[in-house]
Amino acid sequence: MASLFNITQEQRILINLLEENGGEVNDEILEDLAIRRDNFEHKAESYAYIILKMQGEADAADAEIKRIQAIKKTKDNITKRLKETLRDALMVFGNEDPKSGIKRYETPLLKLSTRRSESVNVVDESLLPENFWAIKREVSKSTISASLKAGVEVPGAELKTEYSVQIR
Protein backbone atom coordinates (compact mmCIF):
# COMPACT_ATOMS: atom_id res chain seq x y z
CA MET A 1 0.00 0.00 0.00
CA ALA A 2 1.33 3.46 -0.93
CA SER A 3 2.36 6.00 1.68
CA LEU A 4 0.33 9.12 2.36
CA PHE A 5 3.10 11.16 0.70
CA ASN A 6 2.97 9.04 -2.48
CA ILE A 7 -0.83 9.18 -2.57
CA THR A 8 -0.72 12.96 -2.20
CA GLN A 9 1.91 13.28 -4.96
CA GLU A 10 -0.14 11.08 -7.31
CA GLN A 11 -3.22 13.16 -6.50
CA ARG A 12 -1.36 16.38 -7.38
CA ILE A 13 -0.17 14.88 -10.69
CA LEU A 14 -3.74 13.84 -11.50
CA ILE A 15 -5.10 17.30 -10.64
CA ASN A 16 -2.47 18.90 -12.91
CA LEU A 17 -3.45 16.49 -15.70
CA LEU A 18 -7.10 17.41 -15.25
CA GLU A 19 -6.27 21.12 -15.37
CA GLU A 20 -4.20 20.64 -18.55
CA ASN A 21 -7.14 18.79 -20.18
CA GLY A 22 -9.47 21.67 -19.35
CA GLY A 23 -11.20 19.68 -16.60
CA GLU A 24 -12.27 16.88 -18.91
CA VAL A 25 -12.61 13.57 -17.08
CA ASN A 26 -12.71 10.14 -18.67
CA ASP A 27 -13.59 6.78 -17.08
CA GLU A 28 -9.95 5.88 -16.48
CA ILE A 29 -9.31 9.12 -14.56
CA LEU A 30 -12.50 8.63 -12.53
CA GLU A 31 -11.39 5.11 -11.58
CA ASP A 32 -7.94 6.42 -10.71
CA LEU A 33 -9.51 9.13 -8.55
CA ALA A 34 -11.65 6.61 -6.66
CA ILE A 35 -8.69 4.37 -5.89
CA ARG A 36 -6.64 7.30 -4.64
CA ARG A 37 -9.54 8.55 -2.55
CA ASP A 38 -9.98 5.11 -0.99
CA ASN A 39 -6.25 4.88 -0.29
CA PHE A 40 -6.25 8.38 1.12
CA GLU A 41 -9.25 7.66 3.31
CA HIS A 42 -7.61 4.53 4.73
CA LYS A 43 -4.22 6.23 5.24
CA ALA A 44 -5.79 9.41 6.66
CA GLU A 45 -7.79 7.37 9.18
CA SER A 46 -4.65 5.45 10.16
CA TYR A 47 -2.70 8.69 10.58
CA ALA A 48 -5.56 10.27 12.56
CA TYR A 49 -5.79 7.33 14.95
CA ILE A 50 -2.02 7.35 15.46
CA ILE A 51 -2.12 11.12 16.08
CA LEU A 52 -4.96 10.75 18.59
CA LYS A 53 -3.09 7.92 20.35
CA MET A 54 0.13 9.97 20.55
CA GLN A 55 -1.77 13.03 21.79
CA GLY A 56 -3.44 10.90 24.47
CA GLU A 57 -0.08 9.51 25.58
CA ALA A 58 1.44 13.01 25.60
CA ASP A 59 -1.49 14.27 27.72
CA ALA A 60 -1.00 11.36 30.12
CA ALA A 61 2.73 12.17 30.29
CA ASP A 62 1.89 15.84 31.04
CA ALA A 63 -0.44 14.76 33.85
CA GLU A 64 2.26 12.46 35.26
CA ILE A 65 4.84 15.24 35.07
CA LYS A 66 2.50 17.57 36.99
CA ARG A 67 1.85 14.86 39.58
CA ILE A 68 5.57 14.24 40.08
CA GLN A 69 6.28 18.00 40.17
CA ALA A 70 3.67 18.35 42.95
CA ILE A 71 5.38 15.55 44.90
CA LYS A 72 8.76 17.22 44.39
CA LYS A 73 7.41 20.61 45.52
CA THR A 74 5.96 19.04 48.66
CA LYS A 75 9.24 17.30 49.47
CA ASP A 76 11.23 20.49 48.76
CA ASN A 77 8.95 22.47 51.09
CA ILE A 78 9.28 19.89 53.85
CA THR A 79 13.07 19.86 53.41
CA LYS A 80 13.21 23.66 53.55
CA ARG A 81 11.10 23.79 56.75
CA LEU A 82 13.19 21.06 58.41
CA LYS A 83 16.44 22.86 57.51
CA GLU A 84 15.09 26.14 58.90
CA THR A 85 14.03 24.44 62.14
CA LEU A 86 17.41 22.69 62.44
CA ARG A 87 19.25 25.95 61.71
CA ASP A 88 17.25 27.79 64.38
CA ALA A 89 18.02 25.04 66.92
CA LEU A 90 21.69 25.02 65.91
CA MET A 91 21.84 28.80 66.49
CA VAL A 92 20.63 28.16 70.07
CA PHE A 93 22.47 24.94 70.96
CA GLY A 94 25.57 25.11 68.73
CA ASN A 95 29.06 26.04 69.88
CA GLU A 96 30.16 29.34 68.35
CA ASP A 97 33.56 29.72 66.70
CA PRO A 98 34.92 33.02 68.12
CA LYS A 99 36.67 34.03 64.87
CA SER A 100 33.99 33.28 62.26
CA GLY A 101 30.80 33.31 64.34
CA ILE A 102 29.83 29.95 62.81
CA LYS A 103 27.85 27.60 65.05
CA ARG A 104 28.89 23.94 65.22
CA TYR A 105 27.48 20.84 66.84
CA GLU A 106 28.66 17.24 66.63
CA THR A 107 26.72 14.05 67.21
CA PRO A 108 28.17 10.54 67.06
CA LEU A 109 26.94 10.30 63.45
CA LEU A 110 26.95 13.86 62.06
CA LYS A 111 28.71 17.20 62.17
CA LEU A 112 26.37 20.16 61.92
CA SER A 113 27.41 23.72 61.26
CA THR A 114 25.99 26.98 59.97
CA ARG A 115 27.30 28.74 56.92
CA ARG A 116 27.37 32.47 56.45
CA SER A 117 26.14 34.02 53.20
CA GLU A 118 25.04 37.42 52.00
CA SER A 119 22.26 38.44 49.65
CA VAL A 120 20.67 41.69 48.56
CA ASN A 121 17.23 42.43 49.97
CA VAL A 122 15.38 45.06 47.91
CA VAL A 123 13.01 46.78 50.32
CA ASP A 124 11.42 49.27 47.88
CA GLU A 125 12.08 49.02 44.13
CA SER A 126 10.63 52.45 43.45
CA LEU A 127 13.53 54.07 45.34
CA LEU A 128 16.27 52.36 43.31
CA PRO A 129 18.24 54.61 40.89
CA GLU A 130 18.08 53.81 37.15
CA ASN A 131 21.61 52.37 36.95
CA PHE A 132 20.53 49.47 39.18
CA TRP A 133 17.86 48.29 36.72
CA ALA A 134 18.38 45.78 33.93
CA ILE A 135 16.15 46.33 30.92
CA LYS A 136 15.17 43.30 28.87
CA ARG A 137 14.63 43.90 25.16
CA GLU A 138 11.91 41.72 23.68
CA VAL A 139 10.10 41.51 20.31
CA SER A 140 6.38 42.33 20.54
CA LYS A 141 4.79 39.96 18.04
CA SER A 142 1.28 41.19 18.85
CA THR A 143 2.25 44.78 17.97
CA ILE A 144 3.95 43.63 14.76
CA SER A 145 0.89 41.55 13.81
CA ALA A 146 -1.49 44.47 14.40
CA SER A 147 0.73 46.79 12.36
CA LEU A 148 1.04 44.37 9.44
CA LYS A 149 -2.72 43.74 9.44
CA ALA A 150 -3.26 47.52 9.37
CA GLY A 151 -1.11 47.72 6.22
CA VAL A 152 2.01 49.14 7.85
CA GLU A 153 5.27 47.81 6.43
CA VAL A 154 7.49 46.34 9.16
CA PRO A 155 11.06 45.66 7.96
CA GLY A 156 12.24 42.21 9.01
CA ALA A 157 8.74 40.83 9.61
CA GLU A 158 5.88 39.36 7.62
CA LEU A 159 2.55 37.69 8.28
CA LYS A 160 2.75 33.95 7.84
CA THR A 161 -0.32 31.82 7.25
CA GLU A 162 -0.19 28.21 8.37
CA TYR A 163 -2.68 25.38 8.32
CA SER A 164 -3.05 22.66 10.89
CA VAL A 165 -5.03 19.43 11.01
CA GLN A 166 -8.16 19.18 13.16
CA ILE A 167 -9.28 15.68 14.13
CA ARG A 168 -12.76 15.22 15.58
N, C-alpha and C positions, 0 to 999 in steps of 0.2 A: 504494500500500500504506500502511496506517495506521501511525502511529508507536507505539512501545511505550507511551507515555503514553496515547494514545487507546484502544489495545487494553485497557489496564489499567482505564481509566475505564469503557469499555463493559462489561467483565467485572464491575466493581463494581455497575453499574446492573442487570445481569442477575441477579447474586446477590441484590440487594435485592428484585427482582421475584419471584424464587423464594421468598424468605423471606416476602414479603407473601402469596403464593399457598399458603402452608403447605407448601412444598417440592414442590408438584405440577409435573410436567414434561410438556409436550406435545411433539409432533414438531418443531414450529417452534423451540422453545427448545433442543431437543437439537441441531438443525442449526446454530443460532446458536452454541451452545457449541462445537461441533466446528470451525467456521470460526475462531472466536476462538482456540481452542487451537492450531490450525495456524498462524495468524498469530503467536501468541505464541511458539510453538516456533521459527519461522523468525527472528523478531526477536530472541529471547533468544539463539539461536545466533550471530547476527550480532554482537550486543552482546558476547557472551562472547569471540568471536574477536578483536574489536577490543580488548577489555580485556586479553586475553592478549598481543596484539601490543604494546600500549602498555607493559604491565608488562615485557615482554622488552626493549623499547627503553630503558625507565627503568633496568633492571638493567645493560644495556650501558653506559649513560651513567654510572652509579655506578662501574662497573669502570674506565671511562676516567678519571673524576675521580680515583679512587684511584691509578691509574697516573701521571697527571700530577702529583698531589700528592707521590708518591714521587720523581719526577724533580726537582720543586721543592725538596724537603727535601734531596736529595743536593747540588744546586747551592748551596743556602743553606749547608750544612755546609762545602762546599769553600770558598766565599767567606769564611766566618767563619774557617776555618783559615788561609787565605792572608792575610787582614787581620791576624790575630794574629801570624803570622810576619813580615809587613812591619812591623808596629808594633814588635815586638821588635828587628828590625834597625835601624829608625829610631831607637830609644832608644840604640843603640850607636853608629851612624854619623852621626846627625843633629847639626846645630849647635844648641846650646841658647841660647834667648833668656834673657839674665840677669834680666830683670824678671818674665817669666811662667813660665819654666821649660819652655816649649814647645820641642819639638825640630822643626827644619826641615831639609829637604834638597831641592835643586833639581836636576833633570836638564834636558837640552835640551827635553824634551817635557812634563814634569810638575813640579808643585810638591807636595811631600809635607810634611805637618806632623802633629803629634799634637794632640789636643784634650783638655783636662782636664774631667772630670766627676766628680760625687759620687753615691754611692748608699748606701743603708742595707744593711748586712749583718747579719742576725739570726743570732747565733751559737747561742743557746739560747732557744727560745720559752717554755719553762717558767719562765724567770726574769723574763719581761716582766710589768710591773704591768698590772692590769685596764684602766686608761684607755688603753692602747695597742692594745687589741683592738677590732675591728669585729665586731659580731654581726649576722648575716644572718637575717632573719625569713622563714620559708618555710612554706607550707601543706603539711601531711602528709596527702596523699590516702589513703594506705594506712591510717592511723589513723582517719580519718573513715569510710572504707569499713567497717572492722572494727566501729566503733561503731554505724553505721547498721544493719549486718547483725545486730548483737546486740540491736537494738531501742531503742537510745539515740537520743533526739532531738538532732540537731545543728543549731542555728539557722544558716541561711545555706547549708545543704548538703542534698542529696538524692541518692538512688541513681538512676541513669539507665540504663535498659536500651536497648541499641541492637542492631540486626541488621546483619550484613554478608553479602555474597555470597561464596560459595565456588565456585570453578570447578575442576573436576577432569577 
